[in-house]
Amino acid sequence: MTTEPGSAVADYLGFELPSKTAPQRARLAALARGLEGSAEATSLVSYDSTGLLLIIGAEPSALSVVEDIVGRVTCLILATGPASLPESAGNGYIKRSVAGQEVPVLYGMPLQINGYLGSFRVLVQQKNREIELAKAMNLASGGIDIILDLGRNPVIGRERVPPGYFAPAGDSDRLHQALEEIPGLVGQFDKPLYVQYNPDICAHGERGITGCTRCLDVCPAEALSSLVERIEVDPHLCHGVGSCATVCPTGAIHYRFPNLGHSLDSLRRIIAVFHSQAETSPSILLYEGEYGGPQLAEQVDTLPADLIPWRIEEAGSTGLELWLSAIAYGAQSVLIMTTDETPHSTVSALQSQVRLVSILLDGLELGAERVRLVNLDQLTSISGAPNGGSARVIEPASYGGIDEKRVVLRFATEHLATGLASDIDHITLPPGSPFGSVQVDAQTCTLCMGCVSVCPAGALGDDKAKPRLTFVESNCVQCGICEQACPEDAISLVPRLLLDNARRMHHQTLNEEAPFCCIDCGKPFTTQSMITKMEAKLSGHRMFQGDALKTLQRCEDCRIPVSSAKSVKIEDQMR
């Protein structure tokens, strides 16, 4: 008989775990403890659909599909192919009778489709003109609710298409599935707001300079777009894949369902309970419920007892901060399960992040293979400690409930760095890593502070009292905006993880000079290197010959009176 905790666990996982042995029972108890305080969606995204279906394809194929679905939804057709517009279609379309119902047929080629369930806009090429389909067909709603694209090369070719868009691409099984789903897409539908965006800590751009584009590069649904200096998230296009949050170095895009703080607390309880009851450390298996769950259910009896499955929304919804924290809590390893349905862009993003975390763990003497991507076939052979148990042992961390990515990363890396046998100053990381320093060539830097004005993370700063460029390494996300903004090419990025947390958070000086004082009033207003640079650039200019070059050595207040006096003298000479 299934116990109440076991039933709750089965409901969450999507399958029942065996409970014959003591380690298996410890696993169930750990999962039941982890489910306490389960997260609920706090914000929802809504769709409204009246069931207006647009079928795109050759007219015979489209009419055949209409016969299967007419009466359950309202249909109209965009007939593609070589057929020309019938002469009877004076207003651009005609009507065909199908199963006793009139179905409008517009002839043309789809050029562009934008939108989502309940709000699609379709641009059509018809003869020598471009028309908006809803306007051409005088649709009262102003838009299309659902689209069935029968083309072999769908108009929307994204890895994750918008909700309400179906493109079987010649696959009869997928067409049948679409025809089963479409009639149900009438009414109002809600989904969780999966990700949230904080522009205040975004490193995408500053003052027209593009920096970090990691989220844009990995979104399989094209739900993100650039606003030059910030990112725009379309929640209606977002499928909650989460790879954007995984690769975001600042946490500007963060996963909200569940949030990071809740996930940390759940994992900490799971690992602690299993360790106390089984007297060994578990491995954590993160799998997506929709596709990974049914696969796991088929082989659940063959899973090692020390492998604890934990359902997540999508394979890409977790990242460095959660994986490192799981190791800090005492997990032997963290496995992220992908399936054939996982978008290729997400797999690529995860592979990149796994490589990064492997470098970090190896540098921390904890074993490079403790975080891995796996598929179903690899699970049954996974058991015991990675690296033959040779990695050093650390006490479990106690932090949790934190919903800020950079803070969690700081806590995790600081904890994992305790007790290092070797005297390691830093871990060298590959380009594109979210940690690092900047190097400034003091010989070419003029302390113009252009880098300070564009730094989105507050890593670079100045000193109001004197010309001094400061840097806080813990704030740097290696976005590269400072490097691009520097007019002297004096800045270069140094990806690394500095292990001394106190040094990482300390304001260090990258470059400083004594101030240059005005030759007339003595007020400090720039640096000697800036004066030298300007004199070198302007010495050949006709306006800066002789004593005129000394104008550069005067502050703004003194420079204006001198210039005015010279103008008066010239006017007197002309009289």
C-alpha positions as CSV (number, residue, x, y, z in Angstrom):
1,M,0.0,0.0,0.0
2,T,1.4,3.4,-1.0
3,T,2.0,5.7,2.0
4,E,0.9,9.3,1.9
5,P,4.4,10.7,1.5
6,G,5.0,8.2,-1.3
7,S,1.8,9.2,-3.0
8,A,2.8,12.9,-2.9
9,V,6.2,12.1,-4.3
10,A,4.6,10.0,-7.1
11,D,2.3,12.9,-7.9
12,Y,5.2,15.3,-8.2
13,L,7.6,13.1,-10.1
14,G,5.0,11.6,-12.4
15,F,5.8,8.0,-11.4
16,E,6.2,5.8,-8.4
17,L,9.6,5.0,-6.9
18,P,10.3,1.5,-5.4
19,S,10.6,1.3,-1.6
20,K,11.8,-2.2,-1.0
21,T,15.3,-1.4,0.4
22,A,16.4,1.0,3.1
23,P,18.2,3.3,0.6
24,Q,15.1,3.4,-1.5
25,R,13.0,4.3,1.5
26,A,15.5,7.0,2.4
27,R,15.2,8.4,-1.1
28,L,11.4,8.6,-0.7
29,A,11.7,10.3,2.7
30,A,14.2,12.8,1.3
31,L,11.9,13.7,-1.6
32,A,8.9,14.0,0.6
33,R,10.9,16.5,2.8
34,G,11.9,18.4,-0.3
35,L,8.3,18.8,-1.4
36,E,7.4,20.7,1.7
37,G,6.3,24.2,0.8
38,S,6.0,23.5,-3.0
39,A,6.1,26.5,-5.1
40,E,3.1,28.0,-6.8
41,A,3.1,30.3,-9.8
42,T,2.7,33.9,-8.5
43,S,2.2,35.5,-11.9
44,L,0.3,34.2,-14.9
45,V,0.3,34.9,-18.7
46,S,-3.1,34.7,-20.4
47,Y,-4.2,33.8,-23.9
48,D,-7.7,34.4,-25.3
49,S,-8.9,32.4,-28.3
50,T,-12.2,32.2,-30.1
51,G,-11.1,29.2,-32.2
52,L,-10.5,30.9,-35.5
53,L,-8.2,28.5,-37.4
54,L,-6.1,29.5,-40.4
55,I,-4.9,26.6,-42.5
56,I,-2.0,27.3,-44.8
57,G,-1.2,25.0,-47.7
58,A,-2.1,23.8,-51.1
59,E,-5.9,24.2,-51.6
60,P,-6.7,20.4,-52.0
61,S,-4.7,19.5,-48.8
62,A,-6.2,22.4,-46.9
63,L,-9.8,21.4,-47.9
64,S,-9.1,17.8,-46.9
65,V,-8.0,19.0,-43.4
66,V,-11.1,21.2,-43.1
67,E,-13.3,18.2,-43.7
68,D,-11.8,16.6,-40.6
69,I,-12.2,19.5,-38.3
70,V,-15.0,21.8,-39.6
71,G,-17.7,22.3,-37.1
72,R,-15.4,22.1,-34.1
73,V,-13.5,25.3,-35.0
74,T,-14.1,28.1,-37.5
75,C,-11.8,27.6,-40.5
76,L,-10.4,29.7,-43.2
77,I,-7.7,28.9,-45.8
78,L,-4.6,30.6,-47.2
79,A,-4.2,28.6,-50.4
80,T,-0.6,28.5,-51.6
81,G,1.0,27.1,-54.6
82,P,0.8,27.8,-58.4
83,A,-3.0,28.4,-58.5
84,S,-3.9,31.8,-59.6
85,L,-6.6,34.0,-58.0
86,P,-10.0,33.1,-59.4
87,E,-11.7,35.8,-61.3
88,S,-14.7,35.4,-59.1
89,A,-12.6,36.6,-56.1
90,G,-13.2,40.3,-56.6
91,N,-12.5,41.1,-53.0
92,G,-9.4,38.8,-52.8
93,Y,-11.0,35.6,-51.6
94,I,-13.8,33.2,-52.4
95,K,-15.8,30.8,-50.3
96,R,-15.8,27.0,-50.6
97,S,-18.6,24.8,-49.3
98,V,-17.2,22.0,-47.0
99,A,-19.6,19.7,-45.1
100,G,-22.4,22.2,-45.5
101,Q,-20.3,25.1,-44.2
102,E,-18.8,28.0,-46.1
103,V,-15.0,28.3,-45.7
104,P,-13.3,31.5,-47.0
105,V,-10.2,30.8,-49.2
106,L,-7.6,33.5,-49.8
107,Y,-5.0,32.9,-52.5
108,G,-1.4,34.0,-51.9
109,M,1.9,33.2,-50.2
110,P,2.6,33.8,-46.5
111,L,5.5,36.2,-46.0
112,Q,5.6,36.6,-42.3
113,I,3.7,35.4,-39.2
114,N,3.9,37.2,-35.9
115,G,2.1,36.6,-32.6
116,Y,0.8,33.7,-30.6
117,L,-2.4,31.9,-29.6
118,G,-5.3,34.3,-30.0
119,S,-3.3,37.0,-31.6
120,F,-1.6,36.0,-34.8
121,R,-0.9,38.5,-37.6
122,V,-0.2,37.1,-41.1
123,L,1.4,39.1,-44.0
124,V,0.5,37.7,-47.4
125,Q,2.0,38.2,-50.8
126,Q,-0.9,38.3,-53.3
127,K,0.0,39.0,-56.9
128,N,2.0,42.2,-56.8
129,R,1.0,43.4,-53.4
130,E,1.5,42.7,-49.7
131,I,-1.6,42.5,-47.6
132,E,-2.5,41.8,-44.0
133,L,-4.7,38.7,-44.0
134,A,-7.1,39.8,-41.3
135,K,-7.8,43.1,-43.0
136,A,-8.1,41.5,-46.5
137,M,-10.7,39.1,-45.2
138,N,-12.5,41.7,-43.1
139,L,-12.2,39.6,-39.9
140,A,-14.0,41.3,-37.1
141,S,-11.5,40.0,-34.5
142,G,-8.6,41.6,-36.3
143,G,-6.4,38.6,-35.9
144,I,-6.1,34.8,-36.2
145,D,-6.3,32.6,-33.1
146,I,-4.7,29.3,-34.4
147,I,-2.5,28.5,-37.3
148,L,-2.0,25.1,-39.0
149,D,0.8,25.4,-41.4
150,L,0.9,22.4,-43.8
151,G,4.0,23.5,-45.7
152,R,7.0,21.3,-45.9
153,N,9.1,24.3,-44.9
154,P,7.0,26.1,-42.2
155,V,6.9,29.9,-42.1
156,I,8.0,29.8,-38.5
157,G,11.1,27.7,-38.2
158,R,12.0,28.2,-34.6
159,E,12.9,25.3,-32.3
160,R,10.0,26.3,-30.1
161,V,7.1,27.7,-32.1
162,P,4.6,30.1,-30.6
163,P,1.6,28.6,-28.7
164,G,-1.2,28.0,-31.2
165,Y,1.0,27.4,-34.2
166,F,1.2,23.9,-35.6
167,A,3.6,22.8,-38.4
168,P,3.6,19.0,-39.0
169,A,5.9,19.5,-42.0
170,G,4.5,16.4,-43.8
171,D,4.5,14.2,-40.7
172,S,1.0,12.4,-40.6
173,D,1.3,11.6,-36.9
174,R,2.1,15.2,-36.0
175,L,-0.8,16.3,-38.2
176,H,-3.2,13.9,-36.4
177,Q,-2.0,15.1,-33.0
178,A,-2.5,18.8,-34.1
179,L,-6.0,18.1,-35.2
180,E,-6.7,16.5,-31.8
181,E,-5.4,19.5,-29.9
182,I,-6.7,22.4,-32.0
183,P,-10.4,22.1,-31.0
184,G,-9.5,22.4,-27.4
185,L,-7.8,25.8,-27.9
186,V,-11.0,27.8,-27.5
187,G,-11.4,30.0,-24.4
188,Q,-8.9,31.6,-22.0
189,F,-5.7,29.9,-21.0
190,D,-3.1,30.7,-18.4
191,K,0.5,29.7,-17.9
192,P,3.1,30.7,-15.3
193,L,5.3,33.7,-15.9
194,Y,8.4,31.6,-16.2
195,V,11.1,34.3,-16.4
196,Q,11.4,37.8,-15.1
197,Y,13.7,40.6,-16.3
198,N,15.5,43.2,-14.2
199,P,17.0,45.8,-16.5
200,D,18.9,47.5,-13.7
201,I,21.4,44.7,-13.6
202,C,21.4,43.8,-17.2
203,A,24.8,43.9,-19.0
204,H,23.4,43.8,-22.6
205,G,24.4,47.3,-23.5
206,E,25.2,50.8,-22.4
207,R,25.3,54.1,-24.3
208,G,24.9,52.3,-27.6
209,I,27.6,49.7,-27.0
210,T,26.5,46.1,-27.1
211,G,27.9,43.9,-24.4
212,C,26.4,40.6,-23.3
213,T,24.1,38.8,-25.7
214,R,24.1,35.4,-24.1
215,C,20.3,35.2,-23.5
216,L,19.5,36.3,-27.1
217,D,21.9,33.6,-28.5
218,V,20.2,30.7,-26.7
219,C,16.5,31.4,-26.7
220,P,14.8,28.7,-28.9
221,A,11.5,30.6,-29.1
222,E,12.9,34.0,-30.1
223,A,11.0,35.4,-27.2
224,L,13.8,37.9,-26.5
225,S,14.7,40.9,-28.5
226,S,17.3,43.7,-28.1
227,L,16.3,47.3,-27.3
228,V,19.9,48.4,-27.9
229,E,20.8,48.8,-24.2
230,R,18.2,46.4,-22.7
231,I,16.3,43.2,-23.4
232,E,12.6,42.8,-24.0
233,V,10.9,39.6,-23.0
234,D,7.7,38.5,-24.7
235,P,6.0,36.3,-22.1
236,H,3.5,35.0,-24.6
237,L,6.2,33.5,-26.8
238,C,8.3,32.2,-23.8
239,H,8.0,28.5,-23.3
240,G,9.9,28.5,-20.0
241,V,12.9,26.6,-21.5
242,G,15.1,28.7,-19.1
243,S,18.4,28.6,-21.0
244,C,18.3,32.4,-21.0
245,A,18.4,32.4,-17.2
246,T,21.0,29.7,-17.1
247,V,23.5,31.7,-19.2
248,C,22.7,35.2,-17.8
249,P,25.8,36.3,-15.8
250,T,24.0,38.8,-13.6
251,G,20.7,37.2,-12.9
252,A,18.9,40.0,-14.8
253,I,16.8,37.2,-16.4
254,H,15.9,34.8,-13.7
255,Y,13.6,31.8,-13.5
256,R,10.5,32.5,-11.4
257,F,8.6,29.2,-11.4
258,P,10.0,27.9,-9.1
259,N,12.3,30.7,-8.0
260,L,15.9,30.1,-7.0
261,G,15.4,30.4,-3.3
262,H,12.8,27.8,-3.2
263,S,14.8,25.4,-5.3
264,L,17.8,25.8,-3.1
265,D,15.8,25.1,0.1
266,S,14.3,22.0,-1.5
267,L,17.6,20.5,-2.6
268,R,19.3,21.3,0.7
269,R,16.5,19.3,2.6
270,I,16.6,16.4,0.1
271,I,20.3,15.9,0.4
272,A,20.4,16.3,4.2
273,V,17.6,13.8,4.8
274,F,19.0,11.2,2.4
275,H,22.5,11.5,4.0
276,S,21.2,11.2,7.5
277,Q,19.1,8.1,6.7
278,A,21.2,6.3,4.1
279,E,24.6,7.4,5.6
280,T,25.9,8.2,2.1
281,S,25.7,11.1,-0.2
282,P,23.2,11.1,-3.1
283,S,23.4,12.1,-6.7
284,I,20.7,14.5,-7.9
285,L,19.0,13.9,-11.3
286,L,17.3,16.9,-12.8
287,Y,14.8,16.0,-15.4
288,E,12.0,17.9,-17.3
289,G,8.6,16.5,-16.4
290,E,6.8,16.6,-19.8
291,Y,9.3,14.5,-21.7
292,G,11.8,13.1,-19.2
293,G,9.2,11.9,-16.7
294,P,7.6,9.2,-19.0
295,Q,11.0,7.9,-20.0
296,L,12.1,7.6,-16.4
297,A,8.9,5.9,-15.5
298,E,9.8,3.0,-17.9
299,Q,13.1,2.3,-16.1
300,V,12.4,3.5,-12.6
301,D,13.2,0.0,-11.1
302,T,16.7,0.1,-12.6
303,L,17.7,3.5,-11.2
304,P,20.4,3.3,-8.5
305,A,18.9,4.0,-5.0
306,D,21.4,6.8,-4.4
307,L,20.1,8.6,-7.5
308,I,17.4,11.0,-6.5
309,P,15.2,12.3,-9.4
310,W,13.9,15.9,-9.1
311,R,11.5,17.3,-11.6
312,I,12.2,20.7,-13.1
313,E,10.2,22.6,-15.7
314,E,12.8,22.3,-18.4
315,A,16.4,21.0,-18.8
316,G,17.6,24.5,-19.3
317,S,15.9,26.0,-16.2
318,T,18.8,25.5,-13.8
319,G,22.4,26.7,-14.0
320,L,25.8,27.1,-12.2
321,E,24.3,28.6,-9.0
322,L,22.0,25.6,-8.4
323,W,24.5,22.9,-9.5
324,L,27.4,24.3,-7.4
325,S,25.0,24.7,-4.4
326,A,23.9,21.1,-4.7
327,I,27.6,20.1,-4.4
328,A,28.0,22.5,-1.5
329,Y,25.1,20.8,0.2
330,G,26.8,17.4,-0.1
331,A,25.6,15.9,-3.3
332,Q,28.0,13.5,-5.0
333,S,27.0,14.7,-8.4
334,V,24.4,16.6,-10.3
335,L,23.0,15.1,-13.5
336,I,20.9,17.0,-16.0
337,M,18.9,14.8,-18.2
338,T,18.2,15.8,-21.8
339,T,15.8,14.2,-24.3
340,D,15.3,14.2,-28.0
341,E,12.8,17.0,-27.3
342,T,15.3,19.3,-25.7
343,P,16.1,22.2,-28.1
344,H,19.5,22.0,-29.7
345,S,20.2,25.6,-28.6
346,T,19.5,24.6,-25.0
347,V,21.7,21.5,-25.2
348,S,24.5,23.7,-26.5
349,A,24.0,26.2,-23.7
350,L,24.0,23.5,-21.1
351,Q,27.1,21.9,-22.5
352,S,28.9,25.3,-22.3
353,Q,27.8,25.8,-18.7
354,V,28.8,22.2,-17.7
355,R,32.3,22.7,-19.2
356,L,32.6,25.9,-17.1
357,V,31.4,24.2,-13.9
358,S,33.8,21.3,-14.5
359,I,36.7,23.7,-14.7
360,L,35.6,25.4,-11.5
361,L,35.2,22.1,-9.6
362,D,38.5,20.7,-10.9
363,G,40.2,23.9,-9.8
364,L,38.6,23.6,-6.4
365,E,39.9,20.0,-6.1
366,L,36.4,18.6,-6.0
367,G,36.4,16.5,-9.2
368,A,35.6,17.7,-12.7
369,E,32.9,15.2,-13.5
370,R,30.5,15.9,-10.8
371,V,28.1,17.9,-13.0
372,R,27.1,16.2,-16.3
373,L,24.6,16.0,-19.0
374,V,23.1,12.6,-19.4
375,N,20.5,10.7,-21.4
376,L,18.2,7.9,-20.2
377,D,20.6,5.1,-21.3
378,Q,23.4,6.4,-19.1
379,L,21.5,6.4,-15.9
380,T,21.5,2.8,-14.9
381,S,25.2,2.7,-14.8
382,I,25.6,5.7,-12.6
383,S,26.3,5.0,-8.9
384,G,28.8,6.0,-6.3
385,A,31.2,8.9,-6.1
386,P,32.6,10.3,-9.3
387,N,36.4,10.3,-9.9
388,G,36.6,7.1,-7.8
389,G,35.8,9.1,-4.6
390,S,39.2,10.9,-4.8
391,A,37.7,14.4,-4.5
392,R,38.1,16.1,-1.1
393,V,35.2,16.1,1.3
394,I,33.6,19.3,2.5
395,E,31.1,20.0,5.2
396,P,27.6,20.7,3.9
397,A,26.7,24.3,3.4
398,S,23.8,25.9,5.3
399,Y,22.9,28.9,3.2
400,G,19.6,28.9,1.3
401,G,16.4,30.9,0.5
402,I,18.4,33.4,-1.6
403,D,16.9,34.5,-4.9
404,E,19.8,36.5,-6.3
405,K,22.1,34.6,-8.7
406,R,25.4,36.5,-8.1
407,V,24.9,36.2,-4.3
408,V,24.3,32.5,-4.5
409,L,27.3,32.0,-6.7
410,R,29.4,33.9,-4.2
411,F,28.2,31.8,-1.3
412,A,28.7,28.6,-3.2
413,T,32.2,29.3,-4.5
414,E,33.3,30.6,-1.1
415,H,32.0,27.5,0.6
416,L,33.5,25.1,-1.9
417,A,36.9,26.9,-1.7
418,T,37.2,26.2,2.1
419,G,39.8,23.6,3.0
420,L,41.8,23.7,-0.2
421,A,45.1,21.7,0.3
422,S,47.0,23.8,-2.2
423,D,47.6,27.5,-2.2
424,I,45.6,28.5,-5.2
425,D,45.1,32.2,-5.9
426,H,42.6,31.9,-8.8
427,I,41.1,29.5,-11.3
428,T,41.7,30.5,-15.0
429,L,38.4,30.4,-16.9
430,P,37.6,30.4,-20.7
431,P,36.4,33.5,-22.4
432,G,32.7,34.2,-21.9
433,S,32.7,33.2,-18.3
434,P,30.7,35.2,-15.8
435,F,33.6,35.8,-13.5
436,G,36.9,37.7,-14.0
437,S,39.0,40.8,-13.8
438,V,40.0,43.6,-16.1
439,Q,43.6,44.5,-17.0
440,V,44.5,48.2,-17.6
441,D,47.6,49.3,-19.4
442,A,48.6,52.3,-17.3
443,Q,51.0,53.5,-20.0
444,T,48.1,54.2,-22.4
445,C,45.2,54.8,-20.0
446,T,44.4,58.5,-19.6
447,L,41.9,58.0,-16.8
448,C,39.1,59.5,-18.9
449,M,36.7,57.3,-17.0
450,G,34.7,56.4,-20.1
451,C,34.8,52.8,-18.9
452,V,33.3,53.8,-15.5
453,S,30.4,55.6,-17.2
454,V,29.4,52.5,-19.2
455,C,30.0,49.7,-16.7
456,P,26.5,48.1,-16.1
457,A,27.6,46.1,-13.1
458,G,29.3,48.7,-10.9
459,A,32.6,46.9,-11.2
460,L,34.5,50.0,-12.3
461,G,34.5,53.2,-10.3
462,D,36.3,56.5,-9.9
463,D,37.5,58.6,-7.0
464,K,36.0,62.0,-6.7
465,A,39.0,63.3,-4.8
466,K,41.7,62.4,-7.3
467,P,42.2,60.7,-10.7
468,R,41.9,57.0,-9.8
469,L,40.2,54.0,-11.5
470,T,39.0,51.4,-9.1
471,F,37.6,47.9,-9.6
472,V,35.5,45.4,-7.6
473,E,36.1,41.9,-9.1
474,S,33.0,40.3,-7.5
475,N,30.8,42.7,-9.5
476,C,32.4,42.0,-12.9
477,V,30.5,39.8,-15.3
478,Q,32.9,40.0,-18.2
479,C,30.4,41.7,-20.6
480,G,33.2,43.5,-22.4
481,I,31.5,46.9,-22.7
482,C,34.4,48.7,-20.9
483,E,36.8,47.1,-23.4
484,Q,34.8,48.3,-26.3
485,A,34.3,51.8,-24.9
486,C,38.0,52.5,-24.1
487,P,39.3,55.1,-26.6
488,E,42.9,54.0,-25.9
489,D,42.4,50.2,-26.1
490,A,43.9,50.1,-22.7
491,I,41.5,47.5,-21.2
492,S,41.4,43.8,-21.6
493,L,39.3,41.1,-20.0
494,V,40.8,38.4,-17.7
495,P,38.3,35.6,-17.1
496,R,39.0,33.9,-13.8
497,L,37.6,33.1,-10.4
498,L,39.6,34.8,-7.6
499,L,39.3,32.4,-4.7
500,D,39.9,35.0,-1.9
501,N,36.5,36.4,-1.3
502,A,37.7,39.4,0.6
503,R,40.0,40.4,-2.3
504,R,37.2,39.7,-4.7
505,M,34.9,42.3,-2.9
506,H,37.7,44.8,-2.3
507,H,38.0,48.1,-4.2
508,Q,41.3,47.7,-5.9
509,T,43.2,50.5,-7.8
510,L,43.8,49.8,-11.5
511,N,45.4,53.1,-12.3
512,E,45.9,56.5,-10.7
513,E,47.8,59.7,-11.4
514,A,48.4,63.0,-9.6
515,P,45.9,65.6,-10.9
516,F,47.0,68.2,-13.4
517,C,46.3,71.8,-12.1
518,C,45.3,74.8,-14.2
519,I,48.3,77.0,-15.0
520,D,46.3,80.1,-14.2
521,C,44.1,79.3,-11.1
522,G,45.8,76.2,-9.9
523,K,42.5,74.1,-9.8
524,P,43.0,70.4,-10.5
525,F,40.8,69.5,-13.6
526,T,42.5,66.5,-15.5
527,T,45.6,64.3,-15.6
528,Q,49.0,64.9,-17.0
529,S,48.6,62.0,-19.4
530,M,45.4,63.5,-20.8
531,I,47.2,66.9,-21.3
532,T,50.1,65.1,-23.0
533,K,47.8,63.2,-25.3
534,M,45.8,66.3,-26.3
535,E,48.9,68.4,-27.0
536,A,50.3,65.6,-29.2
537,K,47.1,65.4,-31.2
538,L,46.6,69.2,-31.6
539,S,50.2,70.5,-31.9
540,G,50.0,70.5,-35.7
541,H,46.7,72.3,-35.8
542,R,46.8,75.9,-36.9
543,M,44.6,77.0,-34.0
544,F,47.1,75.6,-31.5
545,Q,50.4,77.1,-32.5
546,G,52.8,78.8,-30.1
547,D,51.2,80.0,-26.8
548,A,47.8,78.9,-28.0
549,L,48.7,75.3,-27.2
550,K,48.8,76.3,-23.5
551,T,45.1,76.8,-23.7
552,L,44.8,73.0,-23.1
553,Q,46.6,73.5,-19.7
554,R,43.9,75.8,-18.5
555,C,40.7,74.7,-16.8
556,E,37.3,75.5,-18.4
557,D,36.8,78.6,-16.3
558,C,40.1,80.1,-17.2
559,R,40.1,79.0,-20.8
560,I,37.0,81.1,-21.7
561,P,38.3,84.5,-20.5
562,V,41.6,83.9,-22.4
563,S,39.8,83.1,-25.6
564,S,37.5,86.1,-25.2
565,A,40.5,88.4,-24.7
566,K,42.2,87.1,-27.9
567,S,39.0,87.7,-29.8
568,V,38.9,91.4,-28.6
569,K,42.6,91.9,-29.6
570,I,41.9,90.5,-33.1
571,E,38.9,92.8,-33.5
572,D,41.0,95.9,-32.4
573,Q,43.7,95.0,-35.0
574,M,41.1,94.7,-37.7
575,R,39.8,98.3,-36.9
